Amino acid sequence: MIKEKAGLLVRHEADAKKEKSTCGWRYRLVSEGDENVKAWAHTVDIDGSKAHYHKIGTELYYVVEGEGTLFLDGEAHPIKKGSFAHIPPGVVHSSEGRMKVLVVGVPDIDDEDLYFPEEA
């Protein structure tokens, strides 16, 4: 990680914190705890994911590799390398298939903003 000025950050995926998430394994490229972060960006190795939603956070998905199906409020959307999705708050989303996705979220990630439809 290189920090030259407050808020400036360069991080390589190999150096990012890797952890299990609802969607697979994520690499926290920019995330909570980083100085002056107003959004977050993770790469996620997805191999199917559990349906969930956020009440506050908006997520932007960009498929870097692989393919599958993205479910948004129950509607199936085929996705592949180069596909993009905007997922606003309240939209229940999940996926099937194997893919690597760059996920950018606004505002900064908050594990308290993760909900599952069956718990609503």
C-alpha positions in Angstrom: 0.0 0.0 0.0 1.3 3.5 -0.9 0.0 6.6 0.8 1.6 9.9 -0.3 -1.1 12.3 0.8 -4.0 12.1 3.1 -6.7 10.1 1.4 -4.5 9.0 -1.6 -4.3 5.3 -1.8 -2.9 2.7 -4.1 -3.5 -0.9 -3.2 -3.0 -4.2 -5.1 -5.5 -7.0 -4.8 -2.7 -9.3 -3.5 -2.1 -6.9 -0.6 -5.8 -6.3 0.2 -7.5 -7.9 3.2 -9.3 -11.1 2.0 -12.4 -12.3 3.8 -15.5 -14.4 3.4 -18.6 -12.4 2.5 -22.3 -13.1 1.6 -21.3 -13.3 -2.1 -18.0 -15.3 -1.9 -14.5 -14.1 -1.1 -13.8 -10.4 -1.2 -10.7 -8.4 -1.3 -11.1 -5.0 0.4 -9.3 -2.7 -2.1 -10.7 0.5 -0.5 -12.9 0.1 2.6 -13.7 1.0 6.1 -10.7 2.0 8.1 -9.0 3.7 5.1 -8.4 7.4 5.6 -11.0 9.8 4.1 -13.0 7.0 2.4 -16.5 8.0 1.3 -17.1 4.9 -0.8 -15.7 1.4 -0.9 -14.4 -0.9 -3.7 -13.9 -4.7 -3.4 -13.1 -7.4 -5.9 -15.3 -10.4 -5.1 -14.8 -14.0 -6.3 -18.5 -15.0 -6.6 -19.6 -18.7 -6.8 -23.3 -18.0 -6.2 -24.5 -15.7 -3.4 -27.3 -15.5 -0.8 -30.2 -13.1 -1.5 -29.7 -9.9 0.4 -30.3 -6.2 0.3 -29.1 -2.9 1.8 -31.3 -0.1 3.1 -28.7 2.6 2.7 -25.9 1.4 0.4 -25.9 1.6 -3.4 -23.7 -1.0 -5.2 -22.2 -0.9 -8.6 -21.1 -4.3 -10.1 -18.7 -4.7 -13.0 -17.9 -8.2 -14.1 -14.2 -8.6 -14.6 -14.3 -12.3 -15.6 -16.7 -15.2 -15.7 -20.4 -15.3 -16.2 -23.6 -16.2 -14.5 -27.0 -14.7 -13.6 -27.7 -11.7 -11.5 -31.1 -11.7 -9.8 -32.5 -8.2 -9.0 -35.8 -8.3 -7.1 -36.4 -11.8 -8.5 -35.7 -10.9 -12.1 -32.9 -12.9 -13.8 -30.3 -10.9 -15.8 -27.5 -12.9 -17.6 -24.1 -11.3 -17.0 -20.7 -11.9 -18.3 -17.3 -10.2 -18.6 -17.9 -6.5 -19.2 -21.5 -6.4 -17.8 -22.4 -3.6 -15.4 -25.2 -3.4 -12.8 -26.5 -0.5 -10.6 -28.2 -1.8 -7.5 -29.9 0.8 -5.5 -30.9 0.5 -1.8 -33.8 -1.9 -1.2 -33.2 -4.1 -4.2 -32.9 -7.8 -3.2 -29.9 -9.2 -5.1 -28.1 -12.5 -5.5 -26.3 -14.4 -8.2 -25.6 -17.8 -9.7 -22.4 -18.8 -11.6 -18.7 -18.2 -11.1 -17.3 -14.7 -11.7 -15.0 -12.1 -10.4 -16.8 -8.8 -9.9 -15.5 -5.3 -9.0 -18.1 -4.0 -6.5 -18.1 -0.3 -5.6 -20.5 0.9 -2.9 -21.6 4.3 -1.7 -21.5 5.3 1.2 -18.7 3.5 2.9 -19.4 -0.2 3.7 -21.3 -0.9 6.9 -21.9 -4.5 8.0 -25.0 -3.2 9.8 -26.6 -2.4 6.4 -26.9 -6.1 5.4 -30.4 -7.6 5.4 -31.9 -10.9 4.3 -35.4 -11.1 2.9 -36.3 -14.2 5.0 -35.5 -12.1 8.2 -37.7 -9.1 7.2 
